[in-house]
Amino acid sequence: MSQPKTADTLELLVEAGRLLSSKLEVGDVLKEVLQLATRLVSAKTASLLLYDENNRELYFDVALGLAPELLSLRFKIGEGIAGVVALGRKPFVVDDVSQTTLWNPRVDHQSGFKTRSMLAVPMLFKDRLVGVLEAINKIEGAFSPSDVAVLESLAMQAAIAIENARLFVRLREEKSKLDSIFKEMADGAVLADQKGRVLLANPAAVRLTQGSASPFETLDQVFDGFEATPPLRGLADSSTPHALDFIAERRHSKNLVLAGKALRVDLAAKRATSDGHVETARLLIFRDETEKAREDTLKRTFLSLISHKLKTPLTSILGYAEILSDEGAAARADDPETRARLRQKAASAIVSQSKYLSSLVDRLLLYVSLEDPLRPSEMEIFSLEEAARQALQGLAEWLKAKNVQIVEDMAGQSPVLGNRNFLRVAVKNLVENAVKFNTHSMKKVLLRLSREDGFVLLSVQDNGPGIPPEEQERIFSRFYQVEPSFTGQTEGWGLGLPLAQRVARWHGGRLSLNSRLGAGTTVTLALPLADTPGNAR
């Protein structure tokens, strides 16, 4: 094969630049460089060694598909022909490698290839060593000065292409990491341009705002139905400060409070708008702060809540107590029979409201006592069925007044080790909840006992409206009840489920909930089966 003509060489170099600039994978660049090197200087083959800056060594890249023996070879700077080229950063030409002491035959020994002549040039990028390119065994004659110049030109282009490919790989890896973080982060994240058009939105943003699965197009769609302070469209404006806190609140359906920060960022392209300003975007990071807002409100209104809950029965008690006194209405009644009826009604109301007031206080005290790890308690082995029936017996009059149908499926042995009073109160709360929050005209509650994996399970099932999915964790928070707009919120502390859950955990058990809208709710109390003679756990 004859030496390429100058015009052909220039054309090959132009083609080399085009080919190398089109490659974004390091392996593809390296392979293309080797093919171009052999063509440009009419060599039998070529090799390429990359520079390891940390260890100051040259090595063959795995992307070249070489034998494992060659991949294990490394050359120190100054060692062998390639090492000398790397150290001096100047080309090296040898027509017969056996005539120079710099030649290291290790590569030939490992590959079985016979090297006769070699042209080696450094690959430099901004005066930084990238590697060494070698053309091996000139097909006709010896390597000429023009070969050196051509291979140096290729080496320069190769160094640029390798660095660009490496940069692309790093960017791709970083993008992959950022994409993973962006997708997996619990906080919602939305990137919007100055006109409020959404450029990016992660799954958490869709979930938190309960948007559709399709990509958001505008901030208005992201926060549709929310009242934002300040307005979100204004946040995208480049004239606003670099960072702004915002709150977006939705009051319909169920209350939802999203709080976050809007950061101003310059777009990567640094595009300038028609008026000369650099185009910017807004990155909105937000999370569900509904529970925190509720807790903050609870802290501010706790005393008001306590006084309100206690004032209702106290007002009734005081009012009827006045009737019983000689200064009350009963004393002024002329008819003794009317006076007697008033006093009887007053006495009944005082007893009823006093019991209700006492139950409120007892429930609050019991919940607080369960938070104390040093609390004294009476532990005994008894039947969970027995505790459940005692709870139903205590609610008999109330259930009758509410016209509730109770269905029992509680046959079988159910021994547990625990505090009978704690569990009786827990079951009582579960039954009360199944009734109080049931808007069905024909209320029905099913109590079922079963055994599973060493646990006794007591399930309380109702035929109520069910609990929205987003509320199912929150209802275990103390003093929390689902909005009245959904259930017709009734009296009580909002401690029923939290107390029952705390009782379950106190006994080494658990409380679980299964609910679907329109299909009722089932709450299951699972307690460890007690070790008794003949009882196989």
QUIKATA-V114622 format. One record per residue. RES is the residue in one small letter. PHI is phi in radians with two decimals (none if undefined). Layout:
BEGIN
res=RES phi=PHI
res=RES phi=PHI
END
This chain:
BEGIN
res=m phi=none
res=s phi=-1.44
res=q phi=-1.12
res=p phi=-1.03
res=k phi=-1.20
res=t phi=-1.02
res=a phi=-1.09
res=d phi=-1.13
res=t phi=-1.11
res=l phi=-1.09
res=e phi=-1.12
res=l phi=-1.15
res=l phi=-1.15
res=v phi=-1.10
res=e phi=-1.10
res=a phi=-1.07
res=g phi=-1.07
res=r phi=-1.16
res=l phi=-1.14
res=l phi=-1.18
res=s phi=-1.25
res=s phi=-1.58
res=k phi=-1.66
res=l phi=-2.01
res=e phi=-1.80
res=v phi=-1.00
res=g phi=-1.06
res=d phi=-1.12
res=v phi=-1.10
res=l phi=-1.08
res=k phi=-1.14
res=e phi=-1.15
res=v phi=-1.08
res=l phi=-1.11
res=q phi=-1.13
res=l phi=-1.17
res=a phi=-1.08
res=t phi=-1.15
res=r phi=-1.26
res=l phi=-1.20
res=v phi=-2.02
res=s phi=0.94
res=a phi=-1.82
res=k phi=-1.17
res=t phi=-2.70
res=a phi=-2.59
res=s phi=-2.41
res=l phi=-2.47
res=l phi=-2.04
res=l phi=-1.66
res=y phi=-1.77
res=d phi=-1.68
res=e phi=-1.12
res=n phi=-1.15
res=n phi=-1.78
res=r phi=0.92
res=e phi=-2.36
res=l phi=-1.81
res=y phi=-2.61
res=f phi=-1.50
res=d phi=-1.45
res=v phi=-1.10
res=a phi=-1.13
res=l phi=-1.36
res=g phi=1.21
res=l phi=-1.37
res=a phi=-1.13
res=p phi=-0.97
res=e phi=-1.09
res=l phi=-1.26
res=l phi=-1.14
res=s phi=-1.47
res=l phi=-1.38
res=r phi=-2.38
res=f phi=-2.18
res=k phi=-1.25
res=i phi=-1.05
res=g phi=1.66
res=e phi=-1.68
res=g phi=1.27
res=i phi=-1.11
res=a phi=-1.10
res=g phi=-1.13
res=v phi=-1.20
res=v phi=-1.07
res=a phi=-1.16
res=l phi=-1.24
res=g phi=-1.52
res=r phi=0.96
res=k phi=-2.33
res=p phi=-1.12
res=f phi=-2.46
res=v phi=-2.14
res=v phi=-2.47
res=d phi=-1.44
res=d phi=-2.49
res=v phi=-1.14
res=s phi=-1.24
res=q phi=-1.66
res=t phi=-2.17
res=t phi=-1.29
res=l phi=-1.34
res=w phi=-1.19
res=n phi=-1.97
res=p phi=-1.37
res=r phi=-1.02
res=v phi=-1.15
res=d phi=-1.09
res=h phi=-1.07
res=q phi=-1.35
res=s phi=-1.66
res=g phi=1.43
res=f phi=-1.54
res=k phi=-1.88
res=t phi=-1.62
res=r phi=-1.92
res=s phi=-2.13
res=m phi=-2.67
res=l phi=-2.17
res=a phi=-2.11
res=v phi=-2.30
res=p phi=-1.37
res=m phi=-1.84
res=l phi=-2.07
res=f phi=-2.29
res=k phi=0.90
res=d phi=1.10
res=r phi=-1.96
res=l phi=-1.24
res=v phi=-1.79
res=g phi=3.01
res=v phi=-2.30
res=l phi=-1.86
res=e phi=-2.15
res=a phi=-1.76
res=i phi=-2.13
res=n phi=1.06
res=k phi=-1.02
res=i phi=-1.21
res=e phi=-2.30
res=g phi=1.28
res=a phi=-2.05
res=f phi=-1.16
res=s phi=-1.80
res=p phi=-0.99
res=s phi=-1.18
res=d phi=-1.09
res=v phi=-1.06
res=a phi=-1.11
res=v phi=-1.13
res=l phi=-1.18
res=e phi=-1.14
res=s phi=-1.09
res=l phi=-1.13
res=a phi=-1.08
res=m phi=-1.13
res=q phi=-1.12
res=a phi=-1.13
res=a phi=-1.07
res=i phi=-1.12
res=a phi=-1.14
res=i phi=-1.13
res=e phi=-1.15
res=n phi=-1.12
res=a phi=-1.14
res=r phi=-1.11
res=l phi=-1.10
res=f phi=-1.08
res=v phi=-1.10
res=r phi=-1.11
res=l phi=-1.11
res=r phi=-1.15
res=e phi=-1.13
res=e phi=-1.13
res=k phi=-1.11
res=s phi=-1.10
res=k phi=-1.11
res=l phi=-1.11
res=d phi=-1.10
res=s phi=-1.12
res=i phi=-1.10
res=f phi=-1.07
res=k phi=-1.35
res=e phi=-1.57
res=m phi=-1.10
res=a phi=-1.29
res=d phi=-1.34
res=g phi=-1.32
res=a phi=-2.43
res=v phi=-2.36
res=l phi=-1.91
res=a phi=-2.27
res=d phi=-1.47
res=q phi=-1.12
res=k phi=-1.63
res=g phi=1.44
res=r phi=-1.45
res=v phi=-1.35
res=l phi=-1.67
res=l phi=-2.51
res=a phi=-2.65
res=n phi=-1.49
res=p phi=-0.98
res=a phi=-1.11
res=a phi=-1.12
res=v phi=-1.13
res=r phi=-1.15
res=l phi=-1.15
res=t phi=-1.65
res=q phi=0.97
res=g phi=-1.45
res=s phi=-1.35
res=a phi=-1.28
res=s phi=-1.30
res=p phi=-1.05
res=f phi=-1.23
res=e phi=-1.87
res=t phi=-2.39
res=l phi=-1.07
res=d phi=-1.07
res=q phi=-1.29
res=v phi=-1.07
res=f phi=-1.91
res=d phi=-1.12
res=g phi=1.54
res=f phi=-1.74
res=e phi=-1.84
res=a phi=-1.82
res=t phi=-2.28
res=p phi=-1.26
res=p phi=-0.99
res=l phi=-1.20
res=r phi=-1.10
res=g phi=-1.19
res=l phi=-1.13
res=a phi=-1.32
res=d phi=-1.17
res=s phi=-1.19
res=s phi=-1.40
res=t phi=-1.34
res=p phi=-1.02
res=h phi=-1.06
res=a phi=-2.41
res=l phi=-2.39
res=d phi=-1.44
res=f phi=-2.48
res=i phi=-2.30
res=a phi=-2.08
res=e phi=-2.17
res=r phi=-2.01
res=r phi=-1.82
res=h phi=-1.47
res=s phi=1.10
res=k phi=-2.61
res=n phi=-1.21
res=l phi=-2.46
res=v phi=-2.05
res=l phi=-1.92
res=a phi=-2.18
res=g phi=-2.94
res=k phi=-2.32
res=a phi=-1.88
res=l phi=-1.84
res=r phi=-1.54
res=v phi=-2.28
res=d phi=-1.43
res=l phi=-1.14
res=a phi=-1.01
res=a phi=-1.33
res=k phi=0.95
res=r phi=-1.18
res=a phi=-1.73
res=t phi=-1.39
res=s phi=-1.08
res=d phi=-1.62
res=g phi=1.62
res=h phi=-1.41
res=v phi=-1.27
res=e phi=-1.22
res=t phi=-2.10
res=a phi=-2.44
res=r phi=-2.09
res=l phi=-1.81
res=l phi=-1.79
res=i phi=-1.98
res=f phi=-2.59
res=r phi=-2.48
res=d phi=-1.35
res=e phi=-1.93
res=t phi=-1.04
res=e phi=-1.16
res=k phi=-1.12
res=a phi=-1.09
res=r phi=-1.15
res=e phi=-1.14
res=d phi=-1.09
res=t phi=-1.13
res=l phi=-1.10
res=k phi=-1.09
res=r phi=-1.26
res=t phi=-1.97
res=f phi=-1.05
res=l phi=-1.11
res=s phi=-1.13
res=l phi=-1.10
res=i phi=-1.05
res=s phi=-1.12
res=h phi=-1.15
res=k phi=-1.13
res=l phi=-1.46
res=k phi=-1.19
res=t phi=-1.06
res=p phi=-1.18
res=l phi=-1.12
res=t phi=-1.08
res=s phi=-1.13
res=i phi=-1.11
res=l phi=-1.13
res=g phi=-1.10
res=y phi=-1.32
res=a phi=-1.11
res=e phi=-1.13
res=i phi=-1.11
res=l phi=-1.26
res=s phi=-1.37
res=d phi=-1.14
res=e phi=-1.55
res=g phi=-1.56
res=a phi=-1.15
res=a phi=-1.09
res=a phi=-1.18
res=r phi=-1.54
res=a phi=-1.26
res=d phi=-1.37
res=d phi=-1.49
res=p phi=-1.02
res=e phi=-1.16
res=t phi=-1.10
res=r phi=-1.08
res=a phi=-1.16
res=r phi=-1.13
res=l phi=-1.10
res=r phi=-1.17
res=q phi=-1.14
res=k phi=-1.11
res=a phi=-1.12
res=a phi=-1.11
res=s phi=-1.11
res=a phi=-1.13
res=i phi=-1.11
res=v phi=-1.10
res=s phi=-1.08
res=q phi=-1.21
res=s phi=-1.15
res=k phi=-1.13
res=y phi=-1.12
res=l phi=-1.10
res=s phi=-1.12
res=s phi=-1.17
res=l phi=-1.06
res=v phi=-1.16
res=d phi=-1.07
res=r phi=-1.16
res=l phi=-1.15
res=l phi=-1.16
res=l phi=-1.14
res=y phi=-1.07
res=v phi=-1.13
res=s phi=-1.13
res=l phi=-1.26
res=e phi=-1.44
res=d phi=-1.61
res=p phi=-1.19
res=l phi=-1.76
res=r phi=-1.13
res=p phi=-1.32
res=s phi=-2.71
res=e phi=-1.77
res=m phi=-1.84
res=e phi=-2.67
res=i phi=-1.63
res=f phi=-2.64
res=s phi=-1.51
res=l phi=-1.12
res=e phi=-1.05
res=e phi=-1.10
res=a phi=-1.10
res=a phi=-1.15
res=r phi=-1.18
res=q phi=-1.13
res=a phi=-1.13
res=l phi=-1.13
res=q phi=-1.10
res=g phi=-1.18
res=l phi=-1.78
res=a phi=-0.96
res=e phi=-1.14
res=w phi=-1.11
res=l phi=-1.15
res=k phi=-1.15
res=a phi=-1.13
res=k phi=-1.50
res=n phi=0.99
res=v phi=-1.72
res=q phi=-1.57
res=i phi=-1.76
res=v phi=-2.02
res=e phi=-1.96
res=d phi=-2.39
res=m phi=-2.18
res=a phi=-1.35
res=g phi=1.98
res=q phi=-1.31
res=s phi=-2.50
res=p phi=-1.27
res=v phi=-2.32
res=l phi=-1.80
res=g phi=-3.07
res=n phi=-1.74
res=r phi=-1.04
res=n phi=-1.15
res=f phi=-1.00
res=l phi=-1.24
res=r phi=-1.09
res=v phi=-1.16
res=a phi=-1.08
res=v phi=-1.12
res=k phi=-1.00
res=n phi=-1.10
res=l phi=-1.12
res=v phi=-1.18
res=e phi=-1.04
res=n phi=-1.09
res=a phi=-1.08
res=v phi=-1.69
res=k phi=-1.07
res=f phi=-1.74
res=n phi=-1.72
res=t phi=-1.58
res=h phi=-1.19
res=s phi=-1.20
res=m phi=-1.91
res=k phi=-1.36
res=k phi=-2.42
res=v phi=-2.24
res=l phi=-1.95
res=l phi=-1.90
res=r phi=-2.27
res=l phi=-1.90
res=s phi=-2.66
res=r phi=-2.20
res=e phi=-2.76
res=d phi=0.89
res=g phi=1.38
res=f phi=-2.16
res=v phi=-1.69
res=l phi=-1.99
res=l phi=-1.98
res=s phi=-1.83
res=v phi=-2.03
res=q phi=-2.00
res=d phi=-2.12
res=n phi=-1.93
res=g phi=-1.39
res=p phi=-1.34
res=g phi=1.46
res=i phi=-2.06
res=p phi=-0.99
res=p phi=-0.95
res=e phi=-1.26
res=e phi=-1.69
res=q phi=-1.21
res=e phi=-1.54
res=r phi=-1.21
res=i phi=-1.19
res=f phi=-1.54
res=s phi=-1.44
res=r phi=-1.17
res=f phi=1.10
res=y phi=-1.93
res=q phi=-2.41
res=v phi=-1.09
res=e phi=-0.90
res=p phi=-1.08
res=s phi=-1.15
res=f phi=-1.70
res=t phi=-2.01
res=g phi=1.32
res=q phi=-0.87
res=t phi=-2.02
res=e phi=-1.16
res=g phi=2.27
res=w phi=-1.40
res=g phi=1.40
res=l phi=-1.98
res=g phi=-0.99
res=l phi=-1.21
res=p phi=-1.00
res=l phi=-1.19
res=a phi=-1.08
res=q phi=-1.13
res=r phi=-1.14
res=v phi=-1.10
res=a phi=-1.06
res=r phi=-1.16
res=w phi=-1.07
res=h phi=-1.62
res=g phi=1.36
res=g phi=-1.98
res=r phi=-2.65
res=l phi=-2.19
res=s phi=-2.17
res=l phi=-2.34
res=n phi=-2.32
res=s phi=-2.56
res=r phi=-2.32
res=l phi=-1.02
res=g phi=1.41
res=a phi=-2.18
res=g phi=1.46
res=t phi=-2.36
res=t phi=-2.17
res=v phi=-1.94
res=t phi=-2.05
res=l phi=-1.73
res=a phi=-1.97
res=l phi=-2.20
res=p phi=-1.06
res=l phi=-1.20
res=a phi=-1.25
res=d phi=-1.36
res=t phi=-2.29
res=p phi=-0.97
res=g phi=1.42
res=n phi=-1.73
res=a phi=-1.55
res=r phi=-1.54
END
